[in-house]
Amino acid sequence: MNRIKTIISVAVALLYLSTNAEAQIVSPYKPDFNPPLQVNKMTLVWNDEFNYTGKPNAANWTYENGFVRNKELQWYQPGNANCKNGVLLIEGRKQQILNPNFTNTSDQDWTRNRPYAQYSSASIKTQGLHEFTFGRFLIRARIDTASGSWPAIWSLGAGKIPWPSCGEIDIMEFYRINHVPTILANVATGTAEAYKAKWFSEKIPLQNFIANDKDWVKKFHIWRMDWDKDGIQLFIDDVLVNKVVATETLNSDGSNPFLQPQYLLLNLALGENGGDPANSKFPIKCEVDYVRVYQKK
């Protein structure tokens, strides 16, 4: 009888393992609806799976609005970020929007010298809601590489220290460098000159990925950051692409911004580094399947 119980127990265990293994198999072309995997010696402390319909969860995300940075073309607005079919869908649209801050075309401030925005998009962030010091960050996403597209998955220091001394981490960034579509993984700290960053950047031409997988752009990929007191490591599909040690990430005053909390941003910019979107097919899309943050137990 004991032998039979043992056999049944083993069979049940194998069935459980088989079922769970199958449950974790997911198409690279589709969202992953499986529950988050356990990470050895780490605990899932926060996540958003986007497995709901409607606006991004207001307990997790707020919005940036209007013209924000980098002289980009898009007007950021909440309407371009929506959750459906298992993903957060951020859409860049060709859409004329009146700029309520317009003064005149000779104004030196780029946020005020444009009477209209010709494009719209969205940028969402966890600022003031969820901020983290250290951890493993997993973001599964599919990006649009059309001309004009400038998607980013990144973080900024949560304190009142101005950029770049607050610290910036670009877990994923895509734009054009000398007209060459490029995937970037960056870390930035401050210098003695205000608003001038010291960059630790890795730039990989998109063609390098496509040469190994012609469908690379059509697939979801996992962008990962491992961040602790010793430094920052950035990965694409578990391949290390950038590693910066903590002794290097110092501001000019000797402080290290990466010993302080950071908040996450997900955005799709248009124009500037992204290139000219005029002849691209719209909408331009950035699809985020999930965001997961693990920390050591």
C-alpha positions as CSV (number, residue, x, y, z in Angstrom):
1,M,0.0,0.0,0.0
2,N,2.8,2.4,0.9
3,R,4.5,1.6,-2.4
4,I,1.3,2.4,-4.3
5,K,1.0,5.7,-2.4
6,T,4.6,6.5,-3.3
7,I,4.0,5.8,-7.0
8,I,0.8,7.9,-7.0
9,S,2.6,10.8,-5.2
10,V,5.4,10.7,-7.7
11,A,3.0,10.6,-10.6
12,V,1.1,13.6,-9.2
13,A,4.3,15.5,-8.7
14,L,5.4,14.8,-12.2
15,L,2.0,15.8,-13.6
16,Y,2.2,19.0,-11.6
17,L,5.7,19.8,-12.9
18,S,4.7,18.9,-16.4
19,T,1.6,21.1,-16.2
20,N,3.5,24.0,-14.8
21,A,6.2,23.6,-17.4
22,E,3.7,23.7,-20.1
23,A,2.0,26.7,-18.5
24,Q,5.2,28.6,-18.7
25,I,5.6,28.0,-22.5
26,V,4.5,31.1,-24.3
27,S,4.7,32.4,-27.8
28,P,7.2,35.1,-28.4
29,Y,4.6,36.8,-30.6
30,K,1.9,36.9,-27.9
31,P,1.4,38.3,-24.4
32,D,2.4,36.0,-21.5
33,F,-0.6,35.3,-19.3
34,N,1.2,32.9,-16.9
35,P,1.7,34.0,-13.3
36,P,5.1,35.5,-12.5
37,L,7.9,33.0,-12.1
38,Q,9.6,32.6,-8.8
39,V,13.2,33.9,-8.7
40,N,15.7,32.1,-6.4
41,K,16.3,33.9,-3.1
42,M,14.1,36.8,-4.2
43,T,10.6,38.0,-3.6
44,L,8.2,39.6,-6.0
45,V,7.6,42.9,-4.3
46,W,5.5,44.7,-7.0
47,N,4.2,44.0,-10.5
48,D,1.6,45.0,-13.1
49,E,0.6,42.3,-15.6
50,F,-1.8,44.6,-17.5
51,N,-4.2,41.7,-17.8
52,Y,-7.2,44.0,-17.6
53,T,-9.1,46.4,-20.0
54,G,-9.1,50.1,-19.6
55,K,-6.7,52.7,-18.3
56,P,-3.4,51.7,-16.5
57,N,-4.0,51.0,-12.8
58,A,-4.2,54.4,-11.1
59,A,-2.7,52.8,-8.0
60,N,0.5,52.2,-10.0
61,W,0.8,54.8,-12.7
62,T,0.4,58.6,-13.3
63,Y,0.8,60.4,-16.6
64,E,3.1,63.0,-18.1
65,N,1.3,65.7,-20.0
66,G,2.1,68.0,-22.9
67,F,5.5,68.8,-24.3
68,V,8.0,67.4,-21.7
69,R,11.6,66.9,-22.8
70,N,14.2,66.7,-25.6
71,K,12.2,69.0,-28.1
72,E,10.3,65.9,-29.1
73,L,7.3,66.1,-31.5
74,Q,4.6,64.4,-29.5
75,W,2.1,65.8,-27.1
76,Y,1.8,63.4,-24.1
77,Q,-1.7,62.6,-23.0
78,P,-3.4,59.8,-21.1
79,G,-5.7,58.8,-24.0
80,N,-2.7,57.1,-25.8
81,A,-2.1,54.6,-23.0
82,N,-4.6,51.8,-22.7
83,C,-4.7,48.2,-21.5
84,K,-6.3,45.5,-23.6
85,N,-5.6,42.0,-24.8
86,G,-3.0,41.4,-22.1
87,V,-0.7,44.4,-22.7
88,L,-0.3,48.1,-22.0
89,L,-0.6,49.6,-25.4
90,I,1.1,53.0,-25.9
91,E,0.2,54.5,-29.3
92,G,2.0,57.3,-31.1
93,R,-0.6,58.9,-33.4
94,K,-0.5,61.5,-36.1
95,Q,-2.8,64.0,-34.5
96,Q,-2.9,67.8,-34.4
97,I,-3.3,69.2,-30.9
98,L,-3.6,72.8,-29.9
99,N,-0.8,73.9,-27.6
100,P,-2.4,75.9,-24.8
101,N,1.0,77.3,-23.7
102,F,1.8,78.8,-27.1
103,T,3.0,82.4,-27.0
104,N,4.7,83.1,-30.4
105,T,7.0,81.4,-32.8
106,S,9.9,83.5,-31.8
107,D,9.8,82.4,-28.2
108,Q,13.1,80.6,-27.3
109,D,11.2,78.1,-25.2
110,W,10.4,75.1,-27.5
111,T,7.3,74.2,-25.3
112,R,5.8,77.6,-26.1
113,N,6.9,78.4,-29.7
114,R,4.8,75.7,-31.4
115,P,1.1,76.6,-31.9
116,Y,0.3,72.9,-32.4
117,A,1.6,69.4,-31.7
118,Q,1.4,67.3,-34.9
119,Y,1.7,64.0,-33.0
120,S,0.5,62.5,-29.7
121,S,1.7,59.7,-27.5
122,A,1.8,58.7,-23.8
123,S,4.3,58.5,-20.9
124,I,3.4,56.8,-17.6
125,K,5.4,56.6,-14.4
126,T,5.3,55.2,-10.9
127,Q,6.6,58.5,-9.3
128,G,5.1,59.0,-5.9
129,L,3.4,55.6,-5.9
130,H,6.1,53.0,-6.2
131,E,9.8,53.7,-5.8
132,F,12.5,51.2,-5.4
133,T,16.0,50.8,-4.1
134,F,17.7,47.8,-5.6
135,G,16.2,44.7,-7.1
136,R,15.7,42.7,-10.3
137,F,13.4,44.4,-12.8
138,L,11.8,42.4,-15.6
139,I,9.9,44.1,-18.4
140,R,8.5,42.2,-21.3
141,A,7.8,44.4,-24.3
142,R,7.5,44.6,-28.0
143,I,8.7,47.8,-29.6
144,D,8.0,49.5,-33.0
145,T,11.2,50.4,-34.9
146,A,9.6,52.7,-37.5
147,S,11.3,55.9,-38.3
148,G,10.4,58.5,-35.6
149,S,9.9,55.9,-32.9
150,W,11.8,56.5,-29.6
151,P,10.4,54.1,-26.9
152,A,12.0,53.8,-23.5
153,I,11.8,51.7,-20.3
154,W,13.7,53.7,-17.7
155,S,14.0,55.0,-14.2
156,L,14.9,58.3,-12.5
157,G,15.9,59.2,-8.9
158,A,12.9,59.8,-6.8
159,G,14.3,62.7,-4.7
160,K,14.4,66.4,-5.4
161,I,17.9,66.4,-6.8
162,P,17.8,67.7,-10.4
163,W,18.7,65.6,-13.4
164,P,21.2,64.1,-14.1
165,S,22.5,64.0,-10.5
166,C,19.4,62.2,-9.5
167,G,20.6,59.3,-11.6
168,E,19.0,57.8,-14.7
169,I,18.9,54.1,-15.9
170,D,17.7,53.3,-19.4
171,I,16.8,49.7,-19.2
172,M,15.7,49.9,-22.8
173,E,15.9,52.7,-25.3
174,F,15.6,52.6,-29.0
175,Y,16.4,55.4,-31.5
176,R,18.6,56.3,-34.4
177,I,22.3,57.2,-34.2
178,N,23.6,58.7,-37.4
179,H,20.4,57.3,-39.1
180,V,21.2,53.7,-37.8
181,P,18.4,52.1,-35.8
182,T,20.0,51.2,-32.4
183,I,19.1,49.5,-29.1
184,L,20.7,51.2,-26.1
185,A,21.3,50.4,-22.4
186,N,22.4,53.4,-20.4
187,V,23.3,54.7,-17.0
188,A,23.8,58.4,-16.3
189,T,25.1,60.4,-13.4
190,G,25.8,64.1,-12.8
191,T,28.9,66.1,-13.5
192,A,30.2,69.5,-12.3
193,E,28.2,71.2,-15.1
194,A,24.5,71.6,-14.5
195,Y,22.3,69.3,-16.7
196,K,25.3,67.6,-18.3
197,A,25.4,63.9,-17.8
198,K,28.2,61.4,-17.5
199,W,27.0,58.4,-19.6
200,F,27.8,54.8,-19.3
201,S,26.2,53.6,-22.5
202,E,26.1,50.5,-24.7
203,K,24.8,50.9,-28.2
204,I,23.9,47.8,-30.3
205,P,22.7,48.3,-33.9
206,L,19.2,46.8,-34.5
207,Q,20.6,44.9,-37.4
208,N,22.8,42.8,-35.1
209,F,19.6,41.3,-33.6
210,I,17.8,40.9,-36.9
211,A,20.8,39.1,-38.4
212,N,20.3,36.4,-35.8
213,D,16.5,36.5,-35.9
214,K,14.6,38.0,-38.9
215,D,11.5,38.2,-36.7
216,W,13.2,40.0,-33.8
217,V,11.1,43.1,-34.2
218,K,7.8,41.1,-34.3
219,K,8.5,39.5,-31.0
220,F,8.3,40.4,-27.3
221,H,11.6,40.5,-25.5
222,I,12.5,40.7,-21.8
223,W,14.5,43.7,-20.7
224,R,16.1,43.1,-17.3
225,M,18.0,45.1,-14.7
226,D,19.9,43.7,-11.8
227,W,20.7,46.6,-9.4
228,D,22.3,46.4,-6.0
229,K,24.8,48.3,-3.9
230,D,27.6,47.1,-6.0
231,G,26.3,48.3,-9.3
232,I,23.9,47.9,-12.2
233,Q,23.6,45.2,-14.9
234,L,21.3,45.5,-17.9
235,F,20.2,42.5,-20.0
236,I,18.2,41.7,-23.1
237,D,16.7,38.2,-23.1
238,D,19.2,37.2,-20.4
239,V,22.2,38.4,-22.4
240,L,24.3,41.0,-20.5
241,V,24.7,44.1,-22.5
242,N,25.9,46.7,-20.0
243,K,27.5,46.5,-16.5
244,V,28.5,49.5,-14.4
245,V,30.0,49.2,-11.0
246,A,29.0,51.5,-8.1
247,T,32.5,53.0,-7.8
248,E,32.0,54.5,-11.2
249,T,28.4,55.9,-10.8
250,L,29.4,58.9,-8.7
251,N,28.3,62.5,-9.1
252,S,30.9,65.3,-9.1
253,D,30.3,65.8,-5.3
254,G,31.1,62.1,-4.6
255,S,27.5,61.0,-4.0
256,N,26.0,57.9,-5.6
257,P,22.5,58.4,-6.9
258,F,22.0,54.7,-7.2
259,L,21.9,54.1,-3.4
260,Q,18.6,56.0,-3.4
261,P,15.1,55.1,-4.6
262,Q,14.2,55.3,-8.3
263,Y,10.8,55.3,-10.0
264,L,9.9,53.7,-13.4
265,L,8.8,55.3,-16.6
266,L,7.3,53.7,-19.8
267,N,7.0,56.0,-22.7
268,L,7.0,56.3,-26.5
269,A,8.5,59.5,-27.8
270,L,8.4,60.6,-31.4
271,G,10.9,62.6,-33.4
272,E,14.3,64.1,-32.4
273,N,16.6,61.1,-31.7
274,G,13.9,58.8,-33.1
275,G,14.1,60.3,-36.5
276,D,11.5,61.8,-38.8
277,P,8.1,60.0,-38.5
278,A,6.5,61.8,-41.4
279,N,6.5,58.8,-43.7
280,S,5.9,56.1,-41.1
281,K,2.7,54.1,-40.8
282,F,0.6,55.2,-37.8
283,P,-0.1,54.4,-35.1
284,I,3.4,53.6,-33.9
285,K,3.1,51.2,-31.0
286,C,4.9,50.1,-27.9
287,E,3.4,47.1,-26.1
288,V,4.3,46.2,-22.6
289,D,3.3,42.8,-21.4
290,Y,4.3,43.1,-17.8
291,V,6.5,44.9,-15.3
292,R,7.9,42.9,-12.4
293,V,10.2,43.9,-9.5
294,Y,11.9,41.3,-7.3
295,Q,14.1,42.0,-4.3
296,K,16.3,39.8,-2.1
297,K,14.5,38.1,0.7
